[in-house]
Amino acid sequence: MENEFVLTAPIAFVVLLAACALLYFALGRISFKKGRKAEGQAKPYACGEEQPAEQGIADYGQFFPFAFFFTILHVVALTVSTFAIATVGNVVIAAFYVVSALVGLTVLYRSE
C-alpha cells in the first residue's frame, strides 16, 4: 500500500509537531498577555469566595496529613486488591504491604 508511508513514526511525529505548533501560536494570539493587568489579580481568593485582605492567606498545614492519609490508603487498597491470592507467598506479600502502610501512617500521625 502506498499510504503506509504516512503512518511511519517520523512522519507522524512531524505532523503532530506541526499541529501542536499551530495550536500553540493560534492560542497564543488570544491568551492573556503579560503587560495587561487583570481585574482583581492582586486580591486574595479562597474557594470561590472573596476573602478579606486582613484575614490573610489560608493555612494548608492541616490539609497535607489528611491528603497523605487518603493517598496512602487508596494506593494500598488498589495494590492489595490486585494481588492474586492463589499462593501463600502473594498473601504474605500483601499482608507485609498493609503492615508497612500502617507503620507509615503511624509515623505520619505520631505525636510530638
SEZA-722664 format. One record per atom (N, C-alpha, C, O): residue in three letters; x, y, z. Coordinates in steps of 0.1 Angstrom, whole numbers, plus 2048, in hexadecimal, padded with zeros to 3 digits. Last residue first. Layout:
N
alaXYZ ...
! end
This chain:
112
glu829892AB0 glu837898AB3 glu83789DAC1 glu8428A2AC5 ser81B874AA5 ser81A880AAD ser828885AB0 ser83187DAB3 arg818869A83 arg81E867A90 arg81C875A98 arg81D880A92 tyr80D866A6A tyr80586CA74 tyr80B86AA82 tyr80386BA8C leu82185AA5B leu81B867A56 leu81486EA61 leu81487AA62 val826843A68 val83184DA68 val82B85AA64 val82F865A69 thr80E836A62 thr812839A70 thr81C843A71 thr81C84CA7A leu810834A47 leu80683DA4C leu809840A5B leu80684BA5F gly826821A46 gly82782EA40 gly81D838A45 gly820844A48 val81980BA52 val825811A58 val827820A53 val82A829A5B leu806807A3E leu80280AA4C leu80D811A54 leu80B81AA5B ala8167FFA29 ala80E80BA28 ala80A810A36 ala80981CA38 ser8217E7A33 ser82A7F3A30 ser822800A2F ser82780AA34 val8097D8A34 val8107DCA41 val81A7E7A3F val81B7F0A47 val8047D7A19 val7FA7DDA21 val8017E1A2E val7FF7ECA33 tyr81B7C8A10 tyr8187D5A0B tyr80F7DDA14 tyr8107E9A16 phe8177B0A1E phe8237B9A21 phe8217C7A1C phe8257D0A23 ala8017A7A11 ala8007AAA1F ala80C7B3A23 ala80A7BCA2B ala80B7A39F7 ala8007AD9F9 ala7FF7B1A08 ala7FD7BCA0B ile81E78F9FD ile82379C9F8 ile8187A79FA ile81B7B29FE val80D77BA06 val817780A0F val81C78EA0A val81D797A12 val7FF7769EE val7F877B9FA val801781A04 val7FE78BA0A asn81376D9DE asn80D7799DB asn80577F9E6 asn80578B9E8 gly81A7559EC gly82475F9EA gly81D76D9E7 gly8217779EC val8047449E8 val80674A9F5 val8107559F5 val80F75F9FD thr7F174B9CA thr7FC7449D1 thr7FE74B9DF thr7F97579E1 ala7DB7589C1 ala7DD74A9BE ala7E77439C6 ala7E77379C8 ile7D27729C3 ile7D476A9CF ile7D675B9CD ile7D27539D5 ala7E178C9B2 ala7DA77F9B0 ala7DD7779BD ala7E87769C1 phe7DD7AE9B8 phe7E47A29BA phe7DC7969B8 phe7D07959BC thr7CC7C49B6 thr7D07BE9A9 thr7D97B29AB thr7DD7AB9A1 ser7C77CD9CF ser7BC7C79C8 ser7C07C09BB ser7B97B89B5 val7DF7D89D6 val7DC7CC9DC val7D07C59D5 val7D07B99D4 thr7DE7F09C6 thr7E97E69C4 thr7E57D89CA thr7E77CE9C3 leu7C77FD9CF leu7C87FA9C1 leu7D37EF9BF leu7D17E59B7 ala7CD8009EA ala7C17F99E6 ala7C27F59D8 ala7BF7E99D4 val7E58109E8 val7E58039EF val7D97FA9EA val7DA7EF9E7 val7DA8279DD val7E481F9D6 val7E68119DB val7E78079D4 his7C882F9F1 his7C382B9E4 his7CE8239DC his7CA81A9D4 leu7DA834A07 leu7CF82AA08 leu7CA8259FA leu7C781A9F8 ile7EA8499FC ile7F083CA00 ile7E5831A01 ile7E88269FC thr7D685D9F7 thr7DE8579EC thr7E484A9F0 thr7E38409E8 phe7CD862A11 phe7C485EA06 phe7CB8579FB phe7C784D9F6 phe7E586BA1D phe7DD860A22 phe7D485AA18 phe7D484EA15 phe7EB882A0E phe7F4876A0E phe7ED869A13 phe7EF85FA0D ala7D5891A15 ala7D788EA07 ala7E0882A06 ala7DE8799FE phe7D9894A30 phe7CD88DA2C phe7CE889A1D phe7CA87EA19 pro7F18A3A30 pro7F1896A36 pro7E588EA32 pro7E6882A30 phe7E88BBA22 phe7F28B1A1C phe7F28A4A23 phe7F389AA1C phe7D78CBA31 phe7D28C4A26 phe7DB8B9A21 phe7D68AEA1E gln7E48DAA44 gln7DC8CFA49 gln7D78C7A3D gln7D38BBA40 gly7F18EEA33 gly7F98E5A3C gly7F18D9A41 gly7F78CEA43 tyr7E5901A24 tyr7E38F3A20 tyr7EB8E9A28 tyr7EC8DEA24 asp7D691FA2C asp7E0916A30 asp7DD907A2D asp7D3902A31 ala7CE93AA15 ala7CA92EA1D ala7D6925A20 ala7DF924A18 ile7DA95BA1B ile7D994FA12 ile7D6943A1B ile7DB942A26 gly7C7975A2B gly7D396EA26 gly7D0962A1E gly7C4960A1A gln7B4987A35 gln7B4979A3A gln7C0971A36 gln7C4967A3C glu7B799FA28 glu7BC99EA36 glu7BC98FA3B glu7C398CA45 ala7A999BA11 ala7B799BA10 ala7BD99AA1E ala7C8995A1F pro78E983A10 pro793990A14 pro7A2990A15 pro7A8986A19 gln7879719F2 gln78D970A00 gln79297EA04 gln7999849FC glu76D9659DF glu77796F9E1 glu77B96F9F0 glu77296D9F9 glu76C9439D5 glu76794E9DD glu7729589DE glu77E9559DF gly77892D9C9 gly76D9339C2 gly76793F9CA gly75D9459C5 cys78D9279DC cys78291E9D9 cys7769249D3 cys76B9219D6 ala79A9469DE ala7999399E5 ala78D9329E2 ala7829379E6 tyr7B195F9D7 tyr7A69579D2 tyr7A694A9D9 tyr7B09449DB pro7BC9829D9 pro7BC9749DE pro7AF96C9DA pro7A59729D8 lys7C49969BD lys7BB9939C8 lys7BD9849CC lys7BF97C9C4 ala7D299B9A6 ala7DA99B9B2 ala7D19989BE ala7D69989CA gln7BF998992 gln7CA98F992 gln7D298F99F gln7D79859A3 gly7A89A898E gly7A899F999 gly7B499699A gly7B498C9A2 glu7AC9A896B glu7A49AE977 glu7A49A4982 glu7A0998980 ala7CD9A595E ala7BF9A0960 ala7B99A696C ala7BF9A9976 lys7E19B894B lys7DD9B5958 lys7CF9B0959 lys7C69B7953 arg7F89B1930 arg7EB9B5935 arg7E99B0943 arg7EE9A6947 gly8119A592A gly8109B392C gly8039B8932 gly8029C3938 lys80C98A924 lys81398E930 lys81199D933 lys8109A093F lys7EB980918 lys7F9985916 lys7FF98A923 lys7F898E92C phe7D8964913 phe7DA97091B phe7E997491A phe7F296C91C ser7D39598F1 ser7D69578FF ser7D8964906 ser7DA96F900 ile7D195B8D6 ile7C595E8DE ile7C795D8ED ile7BE9608F5 arg7E99528CC arg7E495F8C7 arg7D89648D0 arg7D69708D2 gly7ED9398D6 gly7F59448DC gly7F09528D8 gly7F295C8DF leu7DD92A8C5 leu7D892D8D3 leu7E09388DA leu7DB93F8E2 ala7EF92A8AF ala7E192F8AE ala7DB9328BB ala7D593D8BD phe80791F8BA phe80792D8B5 phe7F99328B3 phe7F693E8B5 tyr7FD9058C2 tyr80490E8CB tyr80491D8C6 tyr8019258CE leu7F28FB8AA leu7EA8FD8B6 leu7F09078BF leu7EA9108C5 leu80A8F889B leu7FF900896 leu7F69048A2 leu7F29108A3 ala8188E68AC ala81E8F48A9 ala8138FD8A4 ala8129098A9 cys8078D08A9 cys8098D68B6 cys80F8E48B5 cys80B8ED8BC ala80A8CB88D ala7FD8CE893 ala7FE8D48A0 ala7F78DE8A3 ala8268C588C ala8218D1885 ala8138D588A ala8108E188B leu8268AE89C leu82E8BA8A0 leu8298C6899 leu8288D189F leu81789D88C leu8128A1899 leu8198AD89E leu8138B68A5 val82889B875 val81A8A0874 val8158A5881 val80F8B0882 val83F890881 val84089E87A val8328A4879 val8308B087B phe83587888A phe83B881893 phe83B88F88D phe837899894 ala82D86C871 ala82386F87B ala828879886 ala82188288A ile847869866 ile83D871860 ile83287586A ile82E88186A pro854857879 pro859865876 pro84F86E870 pro84E87A873 ala842840878 ala844848884 ala849856881 ala84485F886 thr82A83D85C thr83783A863 thr83A84486E thr83484F86E leu81384384E leu81283D85C leu81F83A863 leu81F83586E val81B84A835 val81585583E val81585084C val816858856 phe821832829 phe82C83B82C phe827846836 phe82F84B83E glu80A825823 glu81082182F glu81C82B833 glu82082B83F asn7FF82A80A asn7FB833815 asn802830822 asn80183882C glu8058167F8 glu80D8227F7 glu80A82C803 glu811836805 met8087F4800 met800800800 met80980C800 met81380D807 
! end
